Amino acid sequence: MTDRDPFAEGERAARENIPTEANPYLDGSDEHALWAAGHEKVASAIEARAPEGS
């Protein structure tokens, strides 16, 4: 079994424009929360850099 990092996977998903609904982990699990947190971190940074009105 490989060591997976849900937070890093969520960050990568956000960079690849994969929506939060694609979170592969069971809703309510620690992994789901970590993936979502990683996704939100990157998605928020991307959104902050986007020009207004885009």
Distance bins in CASP14 RR format, pairs under 12 A and 6 or more apart:
PFRMAT RR
TARGET T0000
AUTHOR 0000-0000-0000
RMODE 2
METHOD distances of the structure
MODEL  1
2 9 0 0 0 0 0 1 0 0 0 0 0
3 9 0 0 0 0 0 1 0 0 0 0 0
4 10 0 0 0 0 0 1 0 0 0 0 0
4 12 0 0 0 0 0 1 0 0 0 0 0
4 24 0 0 0 0 1 0 0 0 0 0 0
4 25 0 0 0 0 1 0 0 0 0 0 0
4 31 1 0 0 1 0 0 0 0 0 0 0
4 34 0 0 0 0 1 0 0 0 0 0 0
4 35 0 0 0 0 1 0 0 0 0 0 0
5 11 0 0 0 0 1 0 0 0 0 0 0
5 12 0 0 0 0 1 0 0 0 0 0 0
5 25 0 0 0 0 0 1 0 0 0 0 0
5 31 0 0 0 0 1 0 0 0 0 0 0
5 34 0 0 0 0 1 0 0 0 0 0 0
5 35 0 0 0 0 1 0 0 0 0 0 0
5 37 0 0 0 0 0 1 0 0 0 0 0
5 38 0 0 0 0 1 0 0 0 0 0 0
6 12 0 0 0 0 0 1 0 0 0 0 0
6 13 0 0 0 0 0 1 0 0 0 0 0
6 23 0 0 0 0 1 0 0 0 0 0 0
6 24 0 0 0 0 1 0 0 0 0 0 0
6 25 1 0 0 1 0 0 0 0 0 0 0
6 26 0 0 0 0 0 1 0 0 0 0 0
6 29 0 0 0 0 1 0 0 0 0 0 0
6 30 1 0 0 1 0 0 0 0 0 0 0
6 31 1 0 1 0 0 0 0 0 0 0 0
6 32 1 0 0 1 0 0 0 0 0 0 0
6 33 0 0 0 0 1 0 0 0 0 0 0
6 34 1 1 0 0 0 0 0 0 0 0 0
6 35 1 0 1 0 0 0 0 0 0 0 0
6 36 0 0 0 0 1 0 0 0 0 0 0
6 37 0 0 0 0 1 0 0 0 0 0 0
6 38 0 0 0 0 1 0 0 0 0 0 0
6 39 0 0 0 0 1 0 0 0 0 0 0
7 13 0 0 0 0 0 1 0 0 0 0 0
7 14 0 0 0 0 0 1 0 0 0 0 0
7 23 0 0 0 0 0 1 0 0 0 0 0
7 25 0 0 0 0 0 1 0 0 0 0 0
7 30 0 0 0 0 0 1 0 0 0 0 0
7 31 0 0 0 0 1 0 0 0 0 0 0
7 32 0 0 0 0 0 1 0 0 0 0 0
7 33 0 0 0 0 1 0 0 0 0 0 0
7 34 1 0 1 0 0 0 0 0 0 0 0
7 35 1 0 0 1 0 0 0 0 0 0 0
7 36 0 0 0 0 1 0 0 0 0 0 0
7 37 1 0 0 1 0 0 0 0 0 0 0
7 38 1 0 1 0 0 0 0 0 0 0 0
7 39 0 0 0 0 1 0 0 0 0 0 0
7 40 0 0 0 0 0 1 0 0 0 0 0
7 41 0 0 0 0 1 0 0 0 0 0 0
7 42 0 0 0 0 0 1 0 0 0 0 0
8 14 0 0 0 0 0 1 0 0 0 0 0
8 15 0 0 0 0 0 1 0 0 0 0 0
8 31 0 0 0 0 0 1 0 0 0 0 0
8 34 0 0 0 0 1 0 0 0 0 0 0
8 35 0 0 0 0 1 0 0 0 0 0 0
8 37 0 0 0 0 0 1 0 0 0 0 0
8 38 1 0 0 1 0 0 0 0 0 0 0
8 39 0 0 0 0 0 1 0 0 0 0 0
8 41 0 0 0 0 0 1 0 0 0 0 0
8 42 0 0 0 0 0 1 0 0 0 0 0
9 15 0 0 0 0 0 1 0 0 0 0 0
9 16 0 0 0 0 0 1 0 0 0 0 0
9 18 0 0 0 0 1 0 0 0 0 0 0
9 22 0 0 0 0 0 1 0 0 0 0 0
9 23 0 0 0 0 1 0 0 0 0 0 0
9 24 1 0 0 1 0 0 0 0 0 0 0
9 25 0 0 0 0 1 0 0 0 0 0 0
9 31 0 0 0 0 1 0 0 0 0 0 0
9 32 0 0 0 0 0 1 0 0 0 0 0
9 34 0 0 0 0 1 0 0 0 0 0 0
9 35 1 0 1 0 0 0 0 0 0 0 0
9 36 0 0 0 0 0 1 0 0 0 0 0
9 37 0 0 0 0 0 1 0 0 0 0 0
9 38 0 0 0 0 1 0 0 0 0 0 0
9 39 0 0 0 0 1 0 0 0 0 0 0
9 42 0 0 0 0 0 1 0 0 0 0 0
10 16 0 0 0 0 1 0 0 0 0 0 0
10 18 0 0 0 0 1 0 0 0 0 0 0
10 19 0 0 0 0 0 1 0 0 0 0 0
10 20 0 0 0 0 1 0 0 0 0 0 0
10 22 0 0 0 0 1 0 0 0 0 0 0
10 23 1 0 0 1 0 0 0 0 0 0 0
10 24 0 0 0 0 1 0 0 0 0 0 0
10 25 0 0 0 0 1 0 0 0 0 0 0
10 31 0 0 0 0 0 1 0 0 0 0 0
10 32 0 0 0 0 0 1 0 0 0 0 0
10 33 0 0 0 0 0 1 0 0 0 0 0
10 34 0 0 0 0 1 0 0 0 0 0 0
10 35 1 0 1 0 0 0 0 0 0 0 0
10 36 1 0 0 1 0 0 0 0 0 0 0
10 37 0 0 0 0 1 0 0 0 0 0 0
10 38 1 0 1 0 0 0 0 0 0 0 0
10 39 1 0 1 0 0 0 0 0 0 0 0
10 40 0 0 0 0 1 0 0 0 0 0 0
10 41 0 0 0 0 1 0 0 0 0 0 0
10 42 1 0 0 1 0 0 0 0 0 0 0
10 43 0 0 0 0 1 0 0 0 0 0 0
11 18 0 0 0 0 0 1 0 0 0 0 0
11 34 0 0 0 0 0 1 0 0 0 0 0
11 35 0 0 0 0 1 0 0 0 0 0 0
11 36 0 0 0 0 0 1 0 0 0 0 0
11 37 0 0 0 0 1 0 0 0 0 0 0
11 38 1 0 1 0 0 0 0 0 0 0 0
11 39 1 0 0 1 0 0 0 0 0 0 0
11 40 0 0 0 0 1 0 0 0 0 0 0
11 41 1 0 0 1 0 0 0 0 0 0 0
11 42 1 0 1 0 0 0 0 0 0 0 0
11 43 0 0 0 0 1 0 0 0 0 0 0
11 44 0 0 0 0 0 1 0 0 0 0 0
11 45 0 0 0 0 1 0 0 0 0 0 0
11 46 0 0 0 0 0 1 0 0 0 0 0
12 18 0 0 0 0 1 0 0 0 0 0 0
12 22 0 0 0 0 0 1 0 0 0 0 0
12 24 0 0 0 0 0 1 0 0 0 0 0
12 35 0 0 0 0 1 0 0 0 0 0 0
12 38 0 0 0 0 1 0 0 0 0 0 0
12 39 0 0 0 0 1 0 0 0 0 0 0
12 41 0 0 0 0 0 1 0 0 0 0 0
12 42 0 0 0 0 1 0 0 0 0 0 0
12 43 0 0 0 0 0 1 0 0 0 0 0
13 19 0 0 0 0 1 0 0 0 0 0 0
13 20 0 0 0 0 1 0 0 0 0 0 0
13 21 0 0 0 0 0 1 0 0 0 0 0
13 22 1 0 0 1 0 0 0 0 0 0 0
13 23 1 0 0 1 0 0 0 0 0 0 0
13 24 0 0 0 0 1 0 0 0 0 0 0
13 25 0 0 0 0 0 1 0 0 0 0 0
13 35 1 0 0 1 0 0 0 0 0 0 0
13 36 0 0 0 0 1 0 0 0 0 0 0
13 37 0 0 0 0 0 1 0 0 0 0 0
13 38 0 0 0 0 1 0 0 0 0 0 0
13 39 1 0 1 0 0 0 0 0 0 0 0
13 40 0 0 0 0 0 1 0 0 0 0 0
13 41 0 0 0 0 0 1 0 0 0 0 0
13 42 0 0 0 0 1 0 0 0 0 0 0
13 43 0 0 0 0 1 0 0 0 0 0 0
13 46 0 0 0 0 0 1 0 0 0 0 0
14 20 0 0 0 0 1 0 0 0 0 0 0
14 22 0 0 0 0 0 1 0 0 0 0 0
14 23 0 0 0 0 0 1 0 0 0 0 0
14 35 0 0 0 0 1 0 0 0 0 0 0
14 36 0 0 0 0 0 1 0 0 0 0 0
14 37 0 0 0 0 0 1 0 0 0 0 0
14 38 1 0 0 1 0 0 0 0 0 0 0
14 39 1 0 1 0 0 0 0 0 0 0 0
14 40 1 0 0 1 0 0 0 0 0 0 0
14 41 1 0 0 1 0 0 0 0 0 0 0
14 42 1 1 0 0 0 0 0 0 0 0 0
14 43 1 0 1 0 0 0 0 0 0 0 0
14 44 0 0 0 0 1 0 0 0 0 0 0
14 45 0 0 0 0 1 0 0 0 0 0 0
14 46 1 0 0 1 0 0 0 0 0 0 0
14 47 0 0 0 0 1 0 0 0 0 0 0
15 38 0 0 0 0 0 1 0 0 0 0 0
15 39 0 0 0 0 1 0 0 0 0 0 0
15 41 0 0 0 0 0 1 0 0 0 0 0
15 42 1 0 1 0 0 0 0 0 0 0 0
15 43 0 0 0 0 1 0 0 0 0 0 0
15 45 0 0 0 0 1 0 0 0 0 0 0
15 46 1 0 0 1 0 0 0 0 0 0 0
16 22 0 0 0 0 1 0 0 0 0 0 0
16 39 0 0 0 0 0 1 0 0 0 0 0
16 42 0 0 0 0 1 0 0 0 0 0 0
16 43 0 0 0 0 0 1 0 0 0 0 0
16 46 0 0 0 0 0 1 0 0 0 0 0
17 39 0 0 0 0 0 1 0 0 0 0 0
17 42 0 0 0 0 0 1 0 0 0 0 0
17 43 0 0 0 0 1 0 0 0 0 0 0
17 46 0 0 0 0 1 0 0 0 0 0 0
17 47 0 0 0 0 0 1 0 0 0 0 0
18 24 0 0 0 0 1 0 0 0 0 0 0
18 35 0 0 0 0 0 1 0 0 0 0 0
18 38 0 0 0 0 0 1 0 0 0 0 0
18 39 0 0 0 0 1 0 0 0 0 0 0
18 42 0 0 0 0 0 1 0 0 0 0 0
18 43 0 0 0 0 1 0 0 0 0 0 0
19 36 0 0 0 0 0 1 0 0 0 0 0
19 39 0 0 0 0 1 0 0 0 0 0 0
19 43 0 0 0 0 1 0 0 0 0 0 0
20 27 0 0 0 0 0 1 0 0 0 0 0
20 32 0 0 0 0 0 1 0 0 0 0 0
20 33 0 0 0 0 0 1 0 0 0 0 0
20 35 0 0 0 0 1 0 0 0 0 0 0
20 36 1 0 0 1 0 0 0 0 0 0 0
20 37 0 0 0 0 0 1 0 0 0 0 0
20 38 0 0 0 0 0 1 0 0 0 0 0
20 39 1 0 1 0 0 0 0 0 0 0 0
20 40 1 0 0 1 0 0 0 0 0 0 0
20 42 0 0 0 0 0 1 0 0 0 0 0
20 43 1 0 0 1 0 0 0 0 0 0 0
20 44 0 0 0 0 0 1 0 0 0 0 0
21 27 0 0 0 0 0 1 0 0 0 0 0
21 32 0 0 0 0 0 1 0 0 0 0 0
21 35 0 0 0 0 0 1 0 0 0 0 0
21 36 0 0 0 0 0 1 0 0 0 0 0
21 39 0 0 0 0 0 1 0 0 0 0 0
22 32 0 0 0 0 0 1 0 0 0 0 0
22 35 0 0 0 0 1 0 0 0 0 0 0
22 36 0 0 0 0 0 1 0 0 0 0 0
22 39 0 0 0 0 1 0 0 0 0 0 0
23 29 0 0 0 0 1 0 0 0 0 0 0
23 31 0 0 0 0 1 0 0 0 0 0 0
23 32 1 0 1 0 0 0 0 0 0 0 0
23 33 0 0 0 0 1 0 0 0 0 0 0
23 34 0 0 0 0 1 0 0 0 0 0 0
23 35 1 0 1 0 0 0 0 0 0 0 0
23 36 1 0 0 1 0 0 0 0 0 0 0
23 37 0 0 0 0 0 1 0 0 0 0 0
23 38 0 0 0 0 0 1 0 0 0 0 0
23 39 1 0 0 1 0 0 0 0 0 0 0
23 40 0 0 0 0 0 1 0 0 0 0 0
24 31 0 0 0 0 1 0 0 0 0 0 0
24 32 0 0 0 0 1 0 0 0 0 0 0
24 34 0 0 0 0 0 1 0 0 0 0 0
24 35 1 0 0 1 0 0 0 0 0 0 0
24 36 0 0 0 0 0 1 0 0 0 0 0
24 39 0 0 0 0 0 1 0 0 0 0 0
25 31 1 0 1 0 0 0 0 0 0 0 0
25 32 1 1 0 0 0 0 0 0 0 0 0
25 33 0 0 0 0 1 0 0 0 0 0 0
25 34 0 0 0 0 1 0 0 0 0 0 0
25 35 1 0 1 0 0 0 0 0 0 0 0
25 36 0 0 0 0 1 0 0 0 0 0 0
25 37 0 0 0 0 0 1 0 0 0 0 0
25 38 0 0 0 0 0 1 0 0 0 0 0
25 39 0 0 0 0 0 1 0 0 0 0 0
26 32 1 0 1 0 0 0 0 0 0 0 0
26 33 0 0 0 0 0 1 0 0 0 0 0
26 35 0 0 0 0 0 1 0 0 0 0 0
27 33 0 0 0 0 1 0 0 0 0 0 0
27 35 0 0 0 0 0 1 0 0 0 0 0
27 36 0 0 0 0 1 0 0 0 0 0 0
28 34 0 0 0 0 0 1 0 0 0 0 0
28 35 0 0 0 0 0 1 0 0 0 0 0
28 36 0 0 0 0 1 0 0 0 0 0 0
29 35 0 0 0 0 1 0 0 0 0 0 0
29 36 0 0 0 0 0 1 0 0 0 0 0
30 36 0 0 0 0 0 1 0 0 0 0 0
30 37 0 0 0 0 0 1 0 0 0 0 0
31 37 0 0 0 0 0 1 0 0 0 0 0
31 38 0 0 0 0 0 1 0 0 0 0 0
32 38 0 0 0 0 0 1 0 0 0 0 0
32 39 0 0 0 0 0 1 0 0 0 0 0
33 39 0 0 0 0 0 1 0 0 0 0 0
33 40 0 0 0 0 0 1 0 0 0 0 0
34 40 0 0 0 0 0 1 0 0 0 0 0
34 41 0 0 0 0 0 1 0 0 0 0 0
35 41 0 0 0 0 0 1 0 0 0 0 0
35 42 0 0 0 0 0 1 0 0 0 0 0
36 42 0 0 0 0 0 1 0 0 0 0 0
36 43 0 0 0 0 0 1 0 0 0 0 0
36 44 0 0 0 0 0 1 0 0 0 0 0
37 43 0 0 0 0 0 1 0 0 0 0 0
37 44 0 0 0 0 0 1 0 0 0 0 0
38 44 0 0 0 0 1 0 0 0 0 0 0
38 45 0 0 0 0 0 1 0 0 0 0 0
39 45 0 0 0 0 0 1 0 0 0 0 0
39 46 0 0 0 0 0 1 0 0 0 0 0
39 47 0 0 0 0 0 1 0 0 0 0 0
40 46 0 0 0 0 0 1 0 0 0 0 0
40 47 0 0 0 0 0 1 0 0 0 0 0
41 47 0 0 0 0 0 1 0 0 0 0 0
41 48 0 0 0 0 0 1 0 0 0 0 0
42 48 0 0 0 0 0 1 0 0 0 0 0
42 49 0 0 0 0 0 1 0 0 0 0 0
43 49 0 0 0 0 0 1 0 0 0 0 0
43 50 0 0 0 0 0 1 0 0 0 0 0
44 50 0 0 0 0 0 1 0 0 0 0 0
46 54 0 0 0 0 0 1 0 0 0 0 0
47 53 0 0 0 0 0 1 0 0 0 0 0
47 54 0 0 0 0 1 0 0 0 0 0 0
END
